[in-house]
């Protein structure tokens, strides 16, 4: 006999009646009506995670320790995000928006397993066998698309078994019948249990199908990859309990003109959840990007560079800012790639300790390349980037040539706080040619241990000290530019717009011919002893 129940789309909680708010997770409007058949099916008679589970209770001391060797994916990036490779009997859920490359990555993984003489069962509930054949032919034609470091002469299509089926009972029978080393399910939202009176993709179907697939994978000790679709909010579609059933949850993201792909680890029972893998989608498939810093620092345009940590990997990114005067009562604050609340906190610290009035200026901050910065080690770089744009229009012309990075967390008292793994960040900066680092004060032991680094350390304890060091480096480069400009005898009187010659804290001059004083060139720049036109300098640079 069937029964109507109301299931929460967010957490999977079931209730007998409709409520505007879920009593379990508190989500509003998340209850959906579903029909559940109470009769037990032959595949759901036992709810243990293992089919042949033992009832014996053992102490931790009595359990024998066994070493688990991970399976190589053939891709250094994929291995990194999984924690070193695939763990046998693990169930891995990979999600991402349509067309981002989930099926392509898993098909390349199947090719690598096949080259190692392992059998792979590819269960396709969405694509036909002909469509998969067309994709495999494209990948085989471009051998560089296969993320394997080994020669693929032993590659055989016989080792890849394609099963186009969405019926859960038939899928489970095929898994038990075939002796395979890897199972790929594409996708969980398209598979259905015929014993449930609901359409594929509903909460009850997803939960039941994932539970049975996980149980079989754990029992037969076969690693399994499950593809999951995402909803409009970017989360994996289905109940939240879906992520609790599996061992690893991976999220595919698209950045940088839709060519770069980032694979993040959201959950990992066998490794770190901070790891990140970077791929580039080409016509020949997904290719590893072993040094993503070169990608994110390409075409620098006058921002401040900082080093962030994604798991064990340091990545150098450029922080760009734009500060504009506005007549609006509520100035705009736009943050792309950084936390919006963090931006407001940094602006408040700058107004308090640097005496920079930002109440009448729009502030835009962007992380070049589309990467998201989640750690506070980038605070100092964000502040210096805003300071550069709020100080003078000349500074941005020379800032791109400065080979320095900024590291440090900003405290509410204006102090520069230490950041973790600073040595790894500095080594990455030195590898890419940076010779100066504005960093928090180092202890004597750390300073001695960093002696092998060919980087000039500018240790600052407060934001005021960092601003003085920052303006001093830019002023030095600006003076060199001005001397070269003076040698070319550039006229010093021009007609300038108010926005070009004005800076924060000063008045906006009228649009007429005037001679720029030293403060118009650069605030506190004692080396700027000549007047020079903004438009003439723009023409030279």
Wavefront OBJ file of the C-alpha trace (Angstrom):
o trace
v 0.000 0.000 0.000
v 1.392 3.361 -1.021
v 1.596 6.390 1.225
v 2.089 10.093 0.662
v 4.951 11.721 2.496
v 6.520 15.167 2.394
v 10.277 15.101 1.915
v 12.676 18.008 2.448
v 14.808 18.649 -0.630
v 17.606 20.013 1.520
v 18.106 17.353 4.185
v 15.778 14.476 3.178
v 13.653 14.682 6.338
v 10.221 13.067 5.943
v 6.972 14.284 7.526
v 3.334 13.214 7.263
v 2.064 16.712 6.479
v 3.194 19.884 4.779
v 4.959 22.593 6.761
v 6.337 25.841 5.440
v 9.606 25.232 7.300
v 11.444 21.952 7.630
v 11.539 20.902 11.275
v 14.939 19.246 10.790
v 17.131 21.736 8.905
v 14.996 24.885 9.081
v 14.801 25.434 5.307
v 11.703 27.246 4.027
v 9.557 25.918 1.195
v 11.696 22.799 0.769
v 9.050 20.090 1.382
v 7.933 18.161 -1.701
v 5.169 15.579 -1.927
v 6.203 12.045 -2.880
v 4.569 8.626 -3.026
v 6.460 5.839 -1.258
v 5.668 2.142 -1.571
v 5.967 0.381 1.760
v 6.514 -3.090 0.309
v 10.123 -4.189 0.633
v 12.054 -4.885 -2.544
v 14.534 -7.698 -2.933
v 17.411 -5.217 -3.025
v 16.356 -3.314 0.056
v 15.687 -6.089 2.552
v 18.864 -5.327 4.454
v 19.971 -1.822 5.294
v 23.501 -2.594 6.421
v 26.270 -0.838 4.524
v 27.908 -4.231 3.869
v 25.935 -7.131 2.405
v 27.878 -9.723 4.414
v 28.289 -7.645 7.546
v 29.403 -9.371 10.728
v 27.581 -9.052 14.009
v 30.731 -9.510 16.068
v 31.910 -6.504 18.063
v 35.696 -6.072 18.085
v 37.957 -3.860 20.132
v 40.280 -1.501 18.338
v 43.244 -3.526 19.561
v 41.941 -6.754 17.994
v 41.490 -5.231 14.537
v 44.402 -6.075 12.276
v 46.054 -3.123 10.589
v 46.281 -3.377 6.820
v 48.105 -1.088 4.449
v 45.971 0.301 1.631
v 47.669 1.044 -1.663
v 45.977 3.763 -3.656
v 45.265 3.410 -7.349
v 46.865 5.847 -9.729
v 44.471 7.924 -11.851
v 47.159 8.748 -14.408
v 46.830 12.456 -13.618
v 48.935 14.264 -11.025
v 46.178 16.831 -10.554
v 43.476 14.215 -10.061
v 45.695 12.291 -7.637
v 46.323 15.482 -5.673
v 42.664 16.304 -5.095
v 41.883 12.694 -4.094
v 44.646 12.727 -1.493
v 47.184 10.663 -3.429
v 45.046 8.400 -5.607
v 41.896 6.271 -5.506
v 41.262 4.285 -2.337
v 39.911 0.768 -3.020
v 36.200 0.340 -2.197
v 35.748 4.117 -2.009
v 32.652 5.836 -3.387
v 33.375 9.226 -4.956
v 30.740 11.767 -5.951
v 31.691 14.354 -8.581
v 29.403 17.282 -9.384
v 29.420 20.290 -11.672
v 27.355 22.229 -14.133
v 26.383 20.636 -17.469
v 29.143 20.504 -20.080
v 31.975 21.306 -17.671
v 33.817 18.024 -18.298
v 32.685 15.503 -15.675
v 32.075 12.689 -18.157
v 35.232 13.568 -20.110
v 37.409 13.344 -17.001
v 35.941 9.989 -15.995
v 36.257 8.613 -19.520
v 39.938 9.605 -19.516
v 40.226 7.822 -16.162
v 38.674 4.723 -17.757
v 41.257 4.883 -20.565
v 44.091 4.949 -18.054
v 42.719 1.972 -16.105
v 42.328 0.110 -19.385
v 45.970 0.796 -20.257
v 46.925 -0.819 -16.929
v 44.938 -3.920 -17.944
v 42.118 -3.149 -15.502
v 38.482 -3.623 -16.478
v 36.111 -0.679 -16.163
v 32.311 -0.739 -16.105
v 30.886 2.539 -17.428
v 27.168 2.752 -16.603
v 25.588 5.454 -18.755
v 22.024 6.372 -17.829
v 21.991 9.518 -19.966
v 24.115 8.990 -23.081
v 23.792 6.242 -25.643
v 26.616 3.855 -26.411
v 27.081 5.561 -29.781
v 27.642 8.936 -28.127
v 30.225 7.458 -25.771
v 31.961 5.797 -28.724
v 32.202 9.145 -30.540
v 33.777 10.789 -27.484
v 36.226 7.957 -26.984
v 37.318 8.160 -30.628
v 38.030 11.864 -30.198
v 40.115 11.224 -27.084
v 41.980 8.351 -28.726
v 42.791 10.534 -31.732
v 44.450 13.094 -29.452
v 46.648 10.879 -27.302
v 47.798 13.884 -25.262
v 44.287 14.166 -23.834
v 44.739 10.955 -21.893
v 46.170 12.079 -18.509
v 48.621 9.196 -18.296
v 52.338 9.490 -17.829
v 52.877 6.022 -19.283
v 52.952 4.674 -22.813
v 49.476 3.571 -23.869
v 50.507 0.904 -26.363
v 48.715 -1.712 -24.236
v 45.467 0.242 -24.349
v 42.497 -1.941 -25.282
v 38.852 -1.011 -25.715
v 37.898 -4.501 -24.584
v 38.702 -3.516 -21.016
v 36.039 -0.770 -21.024
v 32.525 -2.167 -20.692
v 29.652 0.184 -21.574
v 26.243 -0.497 -20.031
v 23.459 1.917 -20.980
v 20.867 1.240 -18.304
v 18.973 3.259 -15.694
v 17.173 0.439 -13.856
v 18.844 -0.023 -10.484
v 18.051 -3.748 -10.191
v 19.637 -4.541 -13.562
v 22.669 -2.394 -12.717
v 23.263 -4.216 -9.432
v 22.959 -7.601 -11.133
v 25.518 -6.568 -13.759
v 27.967 -5.347 -11.123
v 27.760 -8.623 -9.199
v 28.100 -10.692 -12.367
v 31.082 -8.877 -13.905
v 34.555 -8.820 -12.401
v 35.664 -5.215 -12.833
v 38.158 -2.954 -11.095
v 36.379 0.405 -11.465
v 32.727 1.448 -11.747
v 31.545 4.760 -13.211
v 27.889 5.773 -12.831
v 26.680 8.664 -15.008
v 24.503 9.953 -13.431
v 22.782 9.259 -10.102
v 19.836 11.541 -10.955
v 18.938 9.394 -14.001
v 18.887 6.041 -12.188
v 15.640 4.791 -10.674
v 14.432 1.972 -8.452
v 11.351 0.363 -10.069
v 9.989 -0.537 -6.633
v 9.475 3.129 -5.767
v 6.475 4.906 -7.182
v 8.327 8.116 -8.024
v 10.137 9.494 -11.037
v 13.968 9.455 -11.362
v 15.706 12.414 -9.761
v 13.386 12.730 -6.782
v 14.748 12.681 -3.257
v 13.554 9.169 -2.447
v 14.968 7.746 -5.696
v 18.367 9.407 -5.294
v 18.690 8.317 -1.686
v 17.650 4.715 -2.360
v 19.802 4.293 -5.477
v 22.906 5.815 -3.914
v 22.482 3.686 -0.797
v 22.364 0.430 -2.798
v 25.244 1.381 -5.083
v 27.400 2.307 -2.096
v 26.563 -0.951 -0.358
v 27.625 -3.040 -3.375
v 30.850 -1.065 -3.893
v 31.855 -1.497 -0.245
v 31.047 -5.216 -0.261
v 32.884 -6.058 -3.488
v 35.768 -3.644 -2.693
v 35.413 -1.867 -6.047
v 36.074 1.887 -6.271
v 33.126 3.773 -7.725
v 32.683 7.239 -9.228
v 29.172 8.697 -9.297
v 28.300 11.768 -11.378
v 25.832 14.197 -9.812
v 24.070 17.198 -11.302
v 23.899 20.553 -9.517
v 20.942 22.796 -8.789
v 20.538 26.513 -9.433
v 22.460 27.351 -6.244
v 25.512 25.364 -7.383
v 25.025 22.517 -4.885
v 24.699 18.875 -5.882
v 21.039 18.169 -6.617
v 19.256 15.847 -4.214
v 19.125 15.481 -0.454
v 22.082 16.520 1.660
v 22.301 12.975 2.925
v 23.662 12.038 -0.526
v 26.952 13.706 0.377
v 27.040 11.868 3.718
v 26.692 8.455 2.057
v 29.804 8.741 -0.105
v 33.464 8.950 0.906
v 34.568 11.824 -1.317
v 32.686 14.783 -2.787
v 34.386 16.628 -5.653
v 33.134 19.862 -7.204
v 33.959 20.994 -10.750
v 34.160 24.759 -11.354
v 34.758 26.812 -14.498
v 36.954 29.938 -14.561
v 39.034 32.092 -16.902
v 37.130 32.439 -20.187
v 35.548 28.989 -19.802
v 38.836 27.221 -20.583
v 40.182 26.453 -17.095
v 38.542 23.928 -14.800
v 39.066 23.675 -11.055
v 38.320 20.442 -9.225
v 37.848 20.986 -5.487
v 37.552 18.463 -2.704
v 34.541 19.331 -0.541
v 34.617 16.124 1.494
v 37.352 13.507 1.700
v 37.521 10.741 4.285
v 40.982 9.752 3.092
v 42.690 13.096 2.590
v 42.570 16.861 2.906
v 39.546 18.871 1.816
v 41.680 21.903 0.947
v 43.236 20.411 -2.164
v 42.629 21.832 -5.608
v 43.299 20.506 -9.114
v 43.548 22.725 -12.190
v 42.792 21.509 -15.705
v 42.545 23.169 -19.087
v 39.791 22.085 -21.438
v 41.034 21.811 -25.010
v 39.705 20.127 -28.103
v 41.597 17.018 -27.038
v 40.041 16.851 -23.560
v 41.177 17.870 -20.072
v 44.883 18.562 -19.589
v 46.787 19.033 -16.319
v 48.001 22.509 -15.352
v 51.005 21.810 -13.140
v 51.858 25.481 -12.475
v 48.604 27.498 -12.194
v 50.396 30.618 -10.881
v 51.643 31.350 -14.394
v 48.054 31.282 -15.636
v 46.655 33.582 -12.949
v 49.549 36.082 -13.253
v 49.339 36.309 -17.030
v 48.896 39.884 -18.351
v 49.391 41.742 -15.078
v 47.736 45.154 -15.093
v 48.972 47.035 -12.034
v 47.622 44.939 -9.167
v 49.316 43.660 -6.016
v 50.401 40.011 -6.004
v 49.875 37.707 -3.054
v 50.344 33.977 -2.427
v 47.412 31.849 -1.301
v 47.341 28.217 -0.248
v 44.995 25.640 -1.742
v 45.721 22.529 0.272
v 49.453 21.879 -0.066
v 49.770 23.998 -3.217
v 50.783 27.692 -3.177
v 49.240 29.815 -5.938
v 50.189 33.405 -6.756
v 47.281 35.655 -7.686
v 46.907 39.333 -8.513
v 44.582 41.578 -6.505
v 43.173 44.430 -8.586
v 41.298 47.471 -7.270
v 39.473 50.485 -8.617
v 38.526 53.557 -6.536
v 36.182 56.170 -8.022
v 34.646 59.325 -6.620
v 30.850 59.280 -6.375
v 28.113 61.742 -5.444
v 25.861 58.979 -4.166
v 25.105 58.794 -0.448
v 25.815 55.058 -0.361
v 29.033 54.271 -2.253
v 29.295 50.930 -4.007
v 31.412 48.090 -2.688
v 32.045 45.284 -5.181
v 34.102 42.208 -4.277
v 34.851 39.559 -6.915
v 36.790 36.592 -5.573
v 37.007 37.775 -1.949
v 34.575 37.823 0.943
v 32.322 40.886 0.853
v 32.339 41.303 4.639
v 36.129 41.035 4.655
v 36.346 43.904 2.174
v 34.260 46.149 4.444
v 36.500 45.291 7.399
v 39.677 46.125 5.445
v 38.199 49.464 4.303
v 37.303 50.337 7.897
v 40.867 49.568 9.069
v 42.306 51.712 6.277
v 40.085 54.675 7.153
v 40.974 54.375 10.832
v 44.762 54.021 10.631
v 45.692 55.480 7.235
v 43.238 58.401 7.477
v 41.977 57.756 3.938
v 38.394 59.007 3.439
v 36.527 56.374 1.442
v 32.958 57.372 2.308
v 32.504 59.227 -0.994
v 34.214 56.687 -3.232
v 33.133 53.475 -4.903
v 35.565 50.612 -4.295
v 35.884 47.635 -6.622
v 38.170 44.691 -5.782
v 38.789 41.770 -8.108
v 40.969 38.642 -8.035
v 42.413 38.339 -11.536
v 41.746 35.047 -13.261
v 38.445 34.319 -11.533
v 39.930 32.449 -8.559
v 38.275 32.725 -5.140
v 40.484 33.708 -2.190
v 39.202 32.354 1.120
v 42.074 32.931 3.544
v 43.023 36.143 5.403
v 46.656 36.009 4.196
v 45.584 38.215 1.282
v 44.390 41.097 3.536
v 47.582 43.127 3.168
v 47.617 42.765 -0.622
v 43.997 43.921 -0.803
v 44.728 46.966 1.362
v 47.822 47.928 -0.655
v 45.930 47.501 -3.901
v 43.221 49.885 -2.691
v 45.883 52.276 -1.373
v 47.569 52.303 -4.778
v 44.369 53.299 -6.561
v 43.399 55.879 -3.947
v 46.786 57.609 -3.923
v 47.699 58.648 -7.448
v 46.843 57.933 -11.042
v 50.553 57.596 -11.815
v 51.194 54.667 -9.508
v 49.338 52.070 -11.576
v 51.647 52.756 -14.544
v 54.647 51.394 -12.683
v 53.131 48.973 -10.198
v 52.946 46.145 -12.731
v 56.755 46.249 -12.998
v 57.310 45.836 -9.256
v 58.621 42.348 -8.458
v 57.205 42.075 -4.955
v 54.426 40.233 -3.178
v 52.484 41.118 -0.032
v 51.540 38.635 2.677
v 49.779 39.299 5.947
v 46.510 39.289 7.839
v 45.101 42.628 8.998
v 43.989 42.860 12.599
v 41.387 45.333 13.820
v 44.145 47.214 15.621
v 45.971 47.848 12.355
v 48.612 45.214 13.087
v 49.987 42.815 10.469
v 49.557 39.269 11.707
v 51.560 36.192 10.770
v 50.299 33.753 8.110
v 50.726 29.992 8.000
v 53.119 28.195 5.621
v 54.902 31.427 4.730
v 58.050 29.599 3.595
v 56.137 27.634 0.947
v 54.579 30.837 -0.358
v 57.928 32.622 -0.537
v 59.541 29.725 -2.409
v 56.783 29.865 -5.013
v 57.287 33.627 -5.355
v 61.024 33.233 -5.823
v 60.471 30.562 -8.463
v 58.394 33.035 -10.487
v 60.993 35.817 -10.262
v 59.801 37.945 -7.326
v 62.668 39.468 -5.358
v 60.896 41.413 -2.580
v 58.236 40.432 -0.064
v 56.298 42.700 2.314
v 55.572 40.352 5.212
v 54.815 40.391 8.964
v 57.754 40.470 11.408
v 59.723 37.226 11.521
v 61.250 35.603 14.539
v 65.021 35.221 14.667
v 64.708 31.475 13.998
v 62.492 31.946 10.963
v 64.692 34.719 9.595
v 67.715 32.451 9.852
v 65.896 29.522 8.214
v 64.886 31.751 5.285
v 68.484 32.763 4.565
v 68.659 30.498 1.511
v 65.836 32.425 -0.175
v 67.020 35.110 -2.580
v 64.231 37.479 -1.558
v 64.537 40.842 0.150
v 62.235 40.838 3.179
v 60.396 44.039 4.138
v 59.091 43.228 7.594
v 56.219 45.446 8.744
v 54.343 45.320 12.027
v 51.499 47.734 11.247
v 49.504 48.869 8.263
v 51.157 52.300 8.454
v 54.598 50.722 8.066
v 53.383 48.609 5.146
v 51.961 51.690 3.425
v 55.259 53.577 3.874
v 57.272 50.680 2.420
v 54.804 50.249 -0.408
v 54.790 53.923 -1.373
v 58.565 54.050 -1.098
v 59.024 51.243 -3.634
v 56.546 52.771 -6.034
v 58.071 56.225 -5.573
v 61.504 54.832 -6.449
v 60.208 53.394 -9.694
v 58.176 56.538 -10.382
v 61.249 58.739 -9.964
v 63.101 56.615 -12.497
v 60.249 57.080 -14.927
v 60.179 60.809 -14.288
v 63.912 61.136 -14.935
v 63.520 59.373 -18.265
v 60.594 61.625 -19.053
v 62.614 64.739 -18.173
v 65.400 63.664 -20.540
v 62.867 63.655 -23.362
v 61.812 67.242 -22.521
v 58.115 66.595 -22.099
v 55.965 69.718 -21.533
v 54.750 70.070 -17.983
v 51.528 72.042 -18.468
v 48.412 70.362 -19.825
v 44.660 70.414 -19.643
v 43.672 67.669 -17.192
v 40.369 66.250 -16.099
v 39.431 66.481 -12.451
v 39.338 62.721 -12.041
v 42.913 62.267 -13.370
v 44.599 64.826 -11.108
v 42.526 64.454 -7.926
v 43.129 62.131 -5.023
v 41.195 61.130 -1.947
v 41.110 63.680 0.789
v 41.645 66.645 -1.566
v 39.367 68.919 -3.522
v 38.489 68.382 -7.172
v 39.962 71.187 -9.354
v 38.063 72.687 -12.207
v 38.678 71.566 -15.806
v 41.226 74.143 -16.886
v 44.957 74.374 -17.686
v 47.036 74.212 -14.529
v 50.486 73.145 -13.402
v 50.582 69.931 -11.376
v 52.426 70.216 -8.084
v 54.311 67.405 -6.374
v 51.246 66.139 -4.518
v 49.424 65.675 -7.830
v 52.149 63.350 -9.019
v 52.484 61.251 -5.900
v 51.670 61.907 -2.279
v 54.794 62.149 -0.102
v 57.039 61.527 -3.119
v 60.097 63.654 -2.381
v 61.883 62.385 -5.471
v 59.320 63.886 -7.872
v 60.952 67.294 -8.404
v 59.504 68.147 -11.765
v 56.012 68.710 -13.087
v 54.841 66.368 -15.782
v 51.610 65.962 -17.630
v 49.463 62.911 -17.061
v 48.576 62.622 -20.702
v 52.201 62.855 -21.794
v 53.210 60.129 -19.345
v 50.340 57.952 -20.564
v 51.596 58.329 -24.107
v 55.065 57.173 -23.067
v 53.866 54.176 -21.070
l 1 2 3 4 5 6 7 8 9 10 11 12 13 14 15 16 17 18 19 20 21 22 23 24 25 26 27 28 29 30 31 32 33 34 35 36 37 38 39 40 41 42 43 44 45 46 47 48 49 50 51 52 53 54 55 56 57 58 59 60 61 62 63 64 65 66 67 68 69 70 71 72 73 74 75 76 77 78 79 80 81 82 83 84 85 86 87 88 89 90 91 92 93 94 95 96 97 98 99 100 101 102 103 104 105 106 107 108 109 110 111 112 113 114 115 116 117 118 119 120 121 122 123 124 125 126 127 128 129 130 131 132 133 134 135 136 137 138 139 140 141 142 143 144 145 146 147 148 149 150 151 152 153 154 155 156 157 158 159 160 161 162 163 164 165 166 167 168 169 170 171 172 173 174 175 176 177 178 179 180 181 182 183 184 185 186 187 188 189 190 191 192 193 194 195 196 197 198 199 200 201 202 203 204 205 206 207 208 209 210 211 212 213 214 215 216 217 218 219 220 221 222 223 224 225 226 227 228 229 230 231 232 233 234 235 236 237 238 239 240 241 242 243 244 245 246 247 248 249 250 251 252 253 254 255 256 257 258 259 260 261 262 263 264 265 266 267 268 269 270 271 272 273 274 275 276 277 278 279 280 281 282 283 284 285 286 287 288 289 290 291 292 293 294 295 296 297 298 299 300 301 302 303 304 305 306 307 308 309 310 311 312 313 314 315 316 317 318 319 320 321 322 323 324 325 326 327 328 329 330 331 332 333 334 335 336 337 338 339 340 341 342 343 344 345 346 347 348 349 350 351 352 353 354 355 356 357 358 359 360 361 362 363 364 365 366 367 368 369 370 371 372 373 374 375 376 377 378 379 380 381 382 383 384 385 386 387 388 389 390 391 392 393 394 395 396 397 398 399 400 401 402 403 404 405 406 407 408 409 410 411 412 413 414 415 416 417 418 419 420 421 422 423 424 425 426 427 428 429 430 431 432 433 434 435 436 437 438 439 440 441 442 443 444 445 446 447 448 449 450 451 452 453 454 455 456 457 458 459 460 461 462 463 464 465 466 467 468 469 470 471 472 473 474 475 476 477 478 479 480 481 482 483 484 485 486 487 488 489 490 491 492 493 494 495 496 497 498 499 500 501 502 503 504 505 506 507 508 509 510 511 512 513 514 515 516 517 518 519 520 521 522 523 524 525 526 527 528 529 530 531 532 533 534 535 536 537 538 539 540 541
